[in-house]
């Protein structure tokens, strides 16, 4: 039992653990009913079951996951959208101060959201905010990185967004950032022996498979660099 408990304990104590990993650990242990528990209950249960304290960042990411999984707030309300982006990226929701999010943070949050649930149409307010963020970074409408395509689609699809992740080319800083984050996520899951890929507890497809597919596509397109 120790060999299964200790890696999860470490993940819950690591402020760098991705929200998706925190979600996987808690859902594996307590099931979907944990979505309805208040944060104090979750904290005390985790502390007791995993024999150690839980870092603030992990708890904030779990609270963001609860909002994401039980409401449409991320898709409809700009304040919730920004808070979840801040939390997934930095481990803190920044409720007490305005903290604009970067294109990289939005892109990574979209990736994690697509790993954890199906997508809903985004509100006009959220779309306009993201357009403005991308404009300030020099992106003209029609030339946005592919990872943003589902956000602006009238009927966004998590499978299509994950396909975009598998096809990242690292042509932009945004794609490089997401690729690095994906690598960290795979490593974090790999550090837990019986959770070494994203199985159907969260999504049907392992992300290592997606990364392998992306690398295989790159080799096929550039055989001289293989």
Buried (B, 14 or more C-beta within 10 A) or exposed (E): EEEEEBBBBBBBBBEEBBBBBBBBBBBBEBEEEBBEBEEEEBBEBBBEBBEBEBBEBBBBBBBBBBBBBEEBBBBBBBEBBBBBBBBBBBBBBBEEEEBEBBBBBBBBBBBBBBBBBEBEBBBEEBBEBBBEBBEEEEBEEEEBBBBBBBBBBEEBEBBBBBBBBBBBBBEBBBBBBBBEBBEBBBEBBEBBEEBEEBBEEBBEBBBBEBBEBBEEBBEEEEEEEE
